[in-house]
Amino acid sequence: MSALLTVLSLIGFIALTAGTALFVAAEFSLTALERSTVEAHAREGDRRARQVRTAHRTLSFQLSGAQLGITITTLITGYIAEPVLARLLEPPFDALGLDSGASHGISLALALILATSLSMIYGELVPKNIAIASPLVTARWTAGPMMWFSTAFRWLINFLNGTANWAVRRLGVEPAEELRSARSPQELGSLVRTSALHGALDQRTAQVVDRSLQFGERSAEELMTPRVKIESLDQDCTIADLIETASRTGYSRFPVIDGDLDNTLGVVHVKQAFTHPSTQRRTIRLKSICQPVPIVPASLDGDEVLERVRADGMQVALVVDEYGGTAGIVTMEDLIEEILGDVRDEHDEEELDVRRTANGWDCSGLLRIDEVSRTTGYDAPEGEYETLGGLVLTQLGRIPVADDEVLLPEPGNNHAMDPHTSGGWIAKVERMDGRRIDRVLLRPVDAESLAEWERDHG
């Protein structure tokens, strides 16, 4: 009879250890699964997949059930296994001539260590590692039994879970039933940049993905072609003037204005010229063929701007500032270039926005500050400017002339850097377009060159 009880106890120990393994595997597999993976798998219509989805949607409840199951099986395992193992280990120590008290104490201690080690290794560590390595497969096998157990002990789990949630709320934290699987654009961008840095993602692909993630954060003001670069035609100009201007500039779309850009009547496309006989092109006024286009505020986000431009047949929108004046114009090409980078055809100017030189970067004055950082490595501090030209104007405090030079500030510092500790960046105005800074030469300098520059410039 004693031998039968020992065998049954050993079988019970193995079964309870397997039960602990089941609960541990269910716990770790459910927490390791992404919501998108679970939903995609459930759409296939498999019964186990649907069970996994149900368990994942009630994650907090299922994890509480798993913790209860682990606690129950572990306690019963210790209650059954320790005395049984102690009885099996005691005879060898008696044979060594130890008295019964010492033999029983040593056997019980070894039984406790052995039972705990076996339960920890096979009941917790092994299933945990399997669940982390193959969470979906593990969840498919464990979600069903886990849900049966949770349903049977729902009353106890709800009590324990409710008590825990009450304590959590007292700490100012709202309990969540599901893990947050979504990632913010910032998190995804960081992941893309890290992948590119370690070679897991092609640099060009990483750049396009990163630009796409940042696109929605851009405003119409950042995406537009500014007012100073817009070529417009007066309402009284003819189709012949349209053809001549398109030939001269290489542009295909032009705002038609009544005096200035603040009174824009619409936009005309050069293709419209060829819908009229050549004999009438010097008589038909543009105000009669121009088409209205969407008008968007400068603060509108990039995603909404894209929708407005796509919905319009002319693929262009006017951008107005807070005072109602025309700030610029945004085209489909502007939006594509924001994601893919510079896109050029045979009609575009050969001069690039950023060009590497022997000692720095030759940049357009209209280059946005974030683009300056991305292409040159100079990271400007926040300020009342949007472009490189605006930054130079802020530092100079006046309208510059060609060959003016200025020391650029470091991030978070509105003053020049200490030349004895590090170098800096010098901006030189290469070319002006009226009162607008057209081209700027950016160059990094070391501490010695910076000190020499400051001496020369007082």
C-alpha positions as CSV (number, residue, x, y, z in Angstrom):
1,M,0.0,0.0,0.0
2,S,2.9,2.3,0.9
3,A,4.5,1.6,-2.5
4,L,1.3,2.4,-4.3
5,L,0.9,5.7,-2.5
6,T,4.5,6.6,-3.4
7,V,3.9,5.8,-7.1
8,L,0.7,7.8,-7.1
9,S,2.4,10.7,-5.4
10,L,5.2,10.7,-8.0
11,I,2.6,10.6,-10.8
12,G,0.8,13.5,-9.1
13,F,4.0,15.4,-8.8
14,I,4.7,15.0,-12.5
15,A,1.1,16.0,-13.4
16,L,1.1,19.1,-11.2
17,T,4.5,20.2,-12.6
18,A,2.9,19.8,-16.1
19,G,0.0,21.9,-14.9
20,T,2.4,24.6,-13.6
21,A,4.1,24.5,-17.0
22,L,0.8,25.0,-18.8
23,F,-0.1,28.1,-16.8
24,V,3.4,29.6,-17.2
25,A,3.4,28.9,-20.9
26,A,0.0,30.5,-21.3
27,E,1.0,33.6,-19.3
28,F,4.2,34.3,-21.3
29,S,2.8,33.4,-24.7
30,L,-0.2,35.8,-24.3
31,T,2.0,38.7,-23.1
32,A,4.5,38.1,-25.9
33,L,1.9,38.2,-28.7
34,E,1.2,41.4,-30.7
35,R,-2.4,42.3,-31.2
36,S,-2.0,42.6,-35.0
37,T,-0.6,39.0,-35.1
38,V,-3.5,37.7,-33.0
39,E,-6.1,39.4,-35.2
40,A,-4.6,38.3,-38.4
41,H,-4.4,34.7,-37.2
42,A,-8.0,34.8,-36.0
43,R,-9.3,35.9,-39.4
44,E,-8.3,32.6,-40.8
45,G,-11.3,31.1,-39.0
46,D,-9.4,28.4,-36.9
47,R,-11.1,27.6,-33.6
48,R,-7.8,27.7,-31.6
49,A,-6.9,31.0,-33.2
50,R,-10.3,32.5,-32.1
51,Q,-9.6,31.1,-28.6
52,V,-6.2,32.9,-28.6
53,R,-7.9,36.1,-29.6
54,T,-10.6,35.8,-26.9
55,A,-7.9,35.2,-24.3
56,H,-5.8,38.1,-25.6
57,R,-8.7,40.5,-25.4
58,T,-9.2,39.6,-21.7
59,L,-5.5,39.6,-20.9
60,S,-5.7,40.9,-17.4
61,F,-8.3,38.3,-16.4
62,Q,-6.4,35.5,-18.0
63,L,-3.1,36.5,-16.4
64,S,-4.8,36.5,-13.0
65,G,-6.1,33.1,-13.7
66,A,-2.6,31.9,-14.7
67,Q,-1.1,33.3,-11.5
68,L,-3.8,31.5,-9.5
69,G,-3.1,28.3,-11.3
70,I,0.6,28.5,-10.8
71,T,0.1,29.2,-7.1
72,I,-2.3,26.3,-6.6
73,T,-0.2,23.7,-8.5
74,T,3.1,24.8,-6.9
75,L,1.6,24.6,-3.4
76,I,0.1,21.1,-4.0
77,T,3.4,20.0,-5.6
78,G,5.4,20.9,-2.6
79,Y,2.8,19.3,-0.3
80,I,2.9,16.0,-2.2
81,A,6.5,15.8,-3.4
82,E,8.6,16.7,-0.4
83,P,7.5,13.9,2.0
84,V,7.5,11.3,-0.8
85,L,11.0,12.3,-2.0
86,A,12.1,12.4,1.7
87,R,10.9,8.8,2.2
88,L,12.8,7.7,-0.9
89,L,16.0,9.5,0.2
90,E,15.9,8.5,3.9
91,P,17.0,4.7,3.5
92,P,20.4,5.5,2.0
93,F,21.2,7.8,4.9
94,D,20.1,5.2,7.4
95,A,22.4,2.7,5.8
96,L,25.3,5.2,6.4
97,G,24.7,4.8,10.1
98,L,23.1,8.2,10.8
99,D,20.6,8.4,13.6
100,S,16.9,8.6,12.6
101,G,16.6,12.3,13.4
102,A,19.6,13.4,11.3
103,S,18.7,11.1,8.5
104,H,15.1,12.5,8.4
105,G,16.3,16.1,8.5
106,I,18.8,15.7,5.7
107,S,16.4,13.8,3.6
108,L,13.7,16.4,4.0
109,A,16.1,19.2,3.1
110,L,17.3,17.4,0.0
111,A,13.7,16.6,-0.9
112,L,12.8,20.3,-0.6
113,I,15.7,21.3,-2.8
114,L,15.1,18.6,-5.4
115,A,11.3,19.2,-5.6
116,T,11.8,23.0,-5.9
117,S,14.5,22.7,-8.5
118,L,12.5,20.2,-10.7
119,S,9.4,22.4,-10.4
120,M,11.3,25.6,-11.3
121,I,13.2,24.0,-14.2
122,Y,10.4,22.0,-15.8
123,G,7.4,23.8,-14.5
124,E,8.6,27.4,-15.1
125,L,11.9,28.0,-16.9
126,V,11.5,25.5,-19.8
127,P,7.8,26.5,-20.7
128,K,8.8,30.2,-20.3
129,N,11.6,29.9,-22.8
130,I,9.4,27.9,-25.2
131,A,6.6,30.5,-25.0
132,I,8.9,33.4,-25.7
133,A,10.5,31.6,-28.6
134,S,7.2,30.5,-30.2
135,P,4.4,32.6,-28.6
136,L,1.7,31.9,-31.2
137,V,2.2,28.1,-31.3
138,T,2.3,28.0,-27.5
139,A,-0.8,30.1,-27.2
140,R,-2.7,27.9,-29.6
141,W,-2.1,24.9,-27.3
142,T,-2.6,26.6,-24.0
143,A,-5.4,29.2,-24.6
144,G,-8.2,26.6,-24.4
145,P,-7.2,24.9,-21.1
146,M,-6.4,28.3,-19.7
147,M,-9.8,29.7,-20.5
148,W,-11.5,26.6,-19.0
149,F,-9.7,27.0,-15.8
150,S,-10.4,30.7,-15.7
151,T,-14.1,30.1,-16.3
152,A,-14.2,27.5,-13.5
153,F,-12.6,29.8,-11.0
154,R,-14.0,33.0,-12.3
155,W,-15.5,34.0,-8.9
156,L,-12.1,33.7,-7.2
157,I,-10.2,35.4,-10.0
158,N,-12.6,38.3,-10.1
159,F,-12.2,38.8,-6.4
160,L,-8.4,38.7,-6.5
161,N,-8.3,40.8,-9.7
162,G,-10.7,43.4,-8.3
163,T,-8.7,43.7,-5.1
164,A,-5.5,44.2,-7.1
165,N,-7.1,46.8,-9.4
166,W,-8.4,48.7,-6.4
167,A,-4.8,48.8,-5.0
168,V,-3.5,49.9,-8.4
169,R,-6.0,52.7,-8.7
170,R,-5.1,54.0,-5.3
171,L,-1.6,54.4,-6.7
172,G,-3.0,56.6,-9.5
173,V,-2.7,54.0,-12.3
174,E,-5.7,52.9,-14.4
175,P,-5.5,49.1,-15.0
176,A,-5.6,47.9,-18.6
177,E,-7.3,44.8,-19.9
178,E,-5.0,44.5,-23.0
179,L,-1.4,45.3,-23.7
180,R,-0.8,48.3,-25.9
181,S,0.5,46.9,-29.2
182,A,0.3,50.1,-31.3
183,R,3.5,52.1,-31.8
184,S,3.7,55.9,-32.2
185,P,5.4,57.4,-35.3
186,Q,8.3,58.4,-33.0
187,E,8.8,54.9,-31.8
188,L,8.6,53.5,-35.4
189,G,11.0,56.1,-36.6
190,S,13.5,55.2,-33.9
191,L,13.1,51.6,-34.8
192,V,13.8,52.3,-38.5
193,R,16.9,54.4,-37.7
194,T,18.2,51.7,-35.4
195,S,17.6,49.0,-38.0
196,A,19.5,51.1,-40.6
197,L,22.3,51.8,-38.2
198,H,22.9,48.0,-37.6
199,G,22.5,47.1,-41.3
200,A,19.1,45.3,-41.0
201,L,17.5,47.9,-43.3
202,D,18.8,49.5,-46.5
203,Q,19.8,53.1,-45.9
204,R,17.7,54.4,-48.8
205,T,14.6,52.4,-47.7
206,A,15.1,53.5,-44.1
207,Q,15.2,57.2,-45.2
208,V,12.0,56.9,-47.2
209,V,10.2,55.1,-44.3
210,D,11.5,57.7,-41.8
211,R,10.4,60.6,-44.0
212,S,6.9,58.9,-44.5
213,L,6.5,58.6,-40.7
214,Q,7.4,62.3,-40.2
215,F,5.2,63.5,-43.1
216,G,2.0,63.7,-41.0
217,E,3.8,66.0,-38.5
218,R,4.7,68.5,-41.2
219,S,2.5,71.6,-41.8
220,A,1.4,73.1,-45.1
221,E,3.8,76.0,-44.3
222,E,6.8,73.5,-44.2
223,L,5.7,71.7,-47.3
224,M,4.9,74.7,-49.6
225,T,6.9,76.5,-52.2
226,P,7.2,80.0,-50.5
227,R,5.6,83.1,-52.0
228,V,9.0,84.6,-53.1
229,K,9.6,81.7,-55.5
230,I,6.2,81.6,-57.1
231,E,5.8,82.6,-60.8
232,S,2.4,84.1,-61.4
233,L,0.5,85.6,-64.3
234,D,-1.9,88.5,-64.3
235,Q,-5.5,88.0,-65.2
236,D,-5.2,90.1,-68.3
237,C,-2.3,88.0,-69.7
238,T,-3.1,85.8,-72.7
239,I,-2.6,82.2,-73.5
240,A,0.4,83.2,-75.6
241,D,1.9,84.7,-72.4
242,L,1.2,81.5,-70.6
243,I,3.1,79.4,-73.2
244,E,6.1,81.9,-73.2
245,T,6.3,81.8,-69.4
246,A,6.1,78.1,-69.3
247,S,8.9,77.8,-71.8
248,R,11.1,80.3,-69.9
249,T,10.6,78.9,-66.4
250,G,10.0,75.2,-67.0
251,Y,6.9,75.3,-64.8
252,S,3.5,74.0,-65.9
253,R,1.1,75.6,-63.4
254,F,0.8,79.3,-62.6
255,P,-1.5,81.2,-60.3
256,V,-3.6,83.8,-62.1
257,I,-3.7,87.0,-60.0
258,D,-5.6,90.3,-59.8
259,G,-2.8,92.6,-58.8
260,D,-0.9,90.3,-56.4
261,L,-0.9,86.8,-54.9
262,D,-3.2,87.9,-52.1
263,N,-5.9,88.2,-54.9
264,T,-5.4,84.9,-56.6
265,L,-8.3,84.0,-59.0
266,G,-7.2,80.5,-59.7
267,V,-4.5,78.4,-61.4
268,V,-3.9,77.7,-65.0
269,H,-2.1,74.8,-66.6
270,V,0.0,75.0,-69.7
271,K,-1.9,72.1,-71.2
272,Q,-5.0,74.2,-71.3
273,A,-3.3,76.4,-73.9
274,F,-3.4,73.6,-76.4
275,T,-7.1,73.2,-76.2
276,H,-7.5,76.5,-78.0
277,P,-6.7,77.3,-81.7
278,S,-3.3,79.0,-82.2
279,T,-5.1,81.9,-83.9
280,Q,-6.9,82.7,-80.6
281,R,-4.0,82.4,-78.2
282,R,-3.2,86.1,-78.2
283,T,-6.8,87.2,-77.5
284,I,-8.0,84.8,-74.9
285,R,-7.4,86.1,-71.4
286,L,-6.2,83.8,-68.6
287,K,-9.0,85.0,-66.2
288,S,-11.5,83.2,-68.5
289,I,-9.7,79.8,-68.4
290,C,-8.2,79.7,-64.9
291,Q,-9.6,77.1,-62.4
292,P,-10.2,77.6,-58.7
293,V,-8.0,75.5,-56.4
294,P,-8.2,74.6,-52.7
295,I,-7.1,77.1,-50.1
296,V,-5.5,75.6,-47.0
297,P,-4.3,77.2,-43.8
298,A,-0.5,77.2,-43.2
299,S,-1.0,75.2,-40.0
300,L,-2.8,72.2,-41.7
301,D,-1.0,68.9,-41.2
302,G,0.7,67.1,-44.1
303,D,-1.8,64.2,-44.3
304,E,-4.7,66.5,-44.8
305,V,-2.8,68.7,-47.2
306,L,-2.1,65.6,-49.3
307,E,-5.8,64.7,-49.4
308,R,-6.8,68.2,-50.5
309,V,-4.2,68.3,-53.3
310,R,-5.1,64.8,-54.5
311,A,-8.8,65.6,-54.6
312,D,-8.2,68.6,-56.8
313,G,-7.7,68.1,-60.6
314,M,-4.9,70.7,-60.8
315,Q,-3.0,68.9,-58.0
316,V,-2.1,72.2,-56.3
317,A,-3.4,74.2,-53.3
318,L,-2.8,77.8,-52.1
319,V,-1.5,78.2,-48.6
320,V,-2.7,81.2,-46.6
321,D,-1.3,82.6,-43.4
322,E,-3.2,83.6,-40.3
323,Y,-3.8,87.1,-41.7
324,G,-5.4,85.7,-44.9
325,G,-2.5,86.5,-47.2
326,T,-1.0,84.0,-49.6
327,A,2.0,82.4,-48.0
328,G,2.9,80.0,-50.7
329,I,1.7,77.2,-52.9
330,V,1.9,73.4,-52.4
331,T,1.9,71.0,-55.3
332,M,2.0,67.2,-55.6
333,E,5.7,67.4,-56.5
334,D,6.4,69.2,-53.2
335,L,4.6,66.4,-51.3
336,I,6.4,63.6,-53.2
337,E,9.8,65.3,-52.6
338,E,9.1,65.5,-48.9
339,I,9.0,61.7,-48.8
340,L,11.3,60.6,-51.6
341,G,13.8,63.5,-51.6
342,D,14.7,65.7,-54.5
343,V,12.7,64.8,-57.6
344,R,14.0,66.4,-60.8
345,D,13.1,66.4,-64.5
346,E,14.6,68.0,-67.6
347,H,12.9,71.4,-66.8
348,D,14.2,71.8,-63.2
349,E,17.1,74.0,-62.4
350,E,20.5,72.2,-62.1
351,E,21.3,73.9,-58.8
352,L,20.6,71.5,-55.8
353,D,19.2,72.5,-52.5
354,V,22.3,71.1,-50.8
355,R,25.6,70.4,-52.5
356,R,28.7,69.1,-50.7
357,T,31.8,71.2,-51.1
358,A,35.4,70.8,-50.2
359,N,35.0,72.3,-46.7
360,G,31.3,72.3,-46.1
361,W,27.8,72.4,-47.7
362,D,26.4,74.9,-50.2
363,C,22.8,75.2,-49.2
364,S,19.7,77.0,-50.3
365,G,18.6,79.8,-48.0
366,L,15.1,78.4,-48.1
367,L,16.2,75.0,-46.8
368,R,14.1,74.1,-43.7
369,I,15.9,73.7,-40.4
370,D,15.1,70.0,-40.1
371,E,16.4,69.5,-43.6
372,V,19.6,71.3,-42.7
373,S,20.1,68.9,-39.8
374,R,19.3,65.8,-41.9
375,T,21.7,66.8,-44.7
376,T,24.6,68.5,-43.1
377,G,24.6,67.4,-39.5
378,Y,24.2,70.9,-38.0
379,D,21.4,70.8,-35.5
380,A,20.1,74.3,-34.9
381,P,18.3,75.3,-31.6
382,E,14.7,76.2,-31.6
383,G,13.9,79.8,-32.5
384,E,11.7,82.2,-34.4
385,Y,12.8,80.9,-37.8
386,E,11.8,78.1,-40.2
387,T,14.7,78.2,-42.7
388,L,18.4,78.4,-42.9
389,G,18.1,82.0,-44.3
390,G,15.9,82.9,-41.3
391,L,18.5,81.5,-38.9
392,V,21.3,83.6,-40.5
393,L,19.1,86.7,-40.4
394,T,18.4,86.1,-36.7
395,Q,22.1,85.8,-35.9
396,L,23.1,88.9,-38.0
397,G,20.2,91.1,-36.9
398,R,20.1,92.9,-40.3
399,I,19.7,92.3,-44.0
400,P,23.0,90.7,-45.1
401,V,25.1,91.2,-48.1
402,A,27.1,88.7,-50.0
403,D,30.2,87.3,-48.1
404,D,28.7,88.1,-44.7
405,E,29.7,85.5,-42.2
406,V,28.1,84.6,-38.9
407,L,28.7,82.0,-36.1
408,L,25.8,79.7,-35.7
409,P,24.5,78.8,-32.2
410,E,24.6,75.3,-30.8
411,P,21.4,73.5,-29.7
412,G,19.9,74.9,-26.6
413,N,22.4,77.8,-26.5
414,N,21.6,81.2,-27.9
415,H,25.2,82.3,-27.7
416,A,28.4,81.3,-29.4
417,M,30.2,78.3,-28.0
418,D,33.3,78.5,-25.9
419,P,36.1,78.3,-28.4
420,H,38.4,76.7,-25.8
421,T,36.2,73.6,-25.4
422,S,34.9,72.8,-28.9
423,G,34.4,73.9,-32.4
424,G,31.3,75.2,-34.2
425,W,29.6,76.1,-37.4
426,I,30.2,79.2,-39.6
427,A,27.6,80.3,-42.1
428,K,28.7,82.5,-45.1
429,V,26.1,84.3,-47.3
430,E,27.1,83.4,-50.8
431,R,24.3,85.0,-52.8
432,M,21.4,87.3,-52.2
433,D,18.1,87.4,-54.2
434,G,17.0,91.0,-53.5
435,R,16.5,91.0,-49.7
436,R,16.3,87.2,-49.5
437,I,19.2,85.0,-48.7
438,D,19.6,82.7,-51.7
439,R,22.6,80.6,-51.0
440,V,24.6,79.9,-47.8
441,L,27.8,78.1,-47.3
442,L,27.8,76.0,-44.0
443,R,31.2,74.8,-42.7
444,P,32.2,73.1,-39.5
445,V,35.3,74.5,-37.8
446,D,37.5,73.2,-34.9
447,A,38.2,75.1,-31.7
448,E,41.4,76.7,-33.0
449,S,39.8,77.9,-36.3
450,L,36.8,79.1,-34.4
451,A,39.0,81.2,-32.0
452,E,40.9,82.7,-35.0
453,W,37.6,83.5,-36.7
454,E,36.3,85.3,-33.6
455,R,39.5,87.3,-33.3
456,D,39.2,88.4,-37.0
457,H,35.5,89.4,-36.5
458,G,35.9,91.1,-33.2
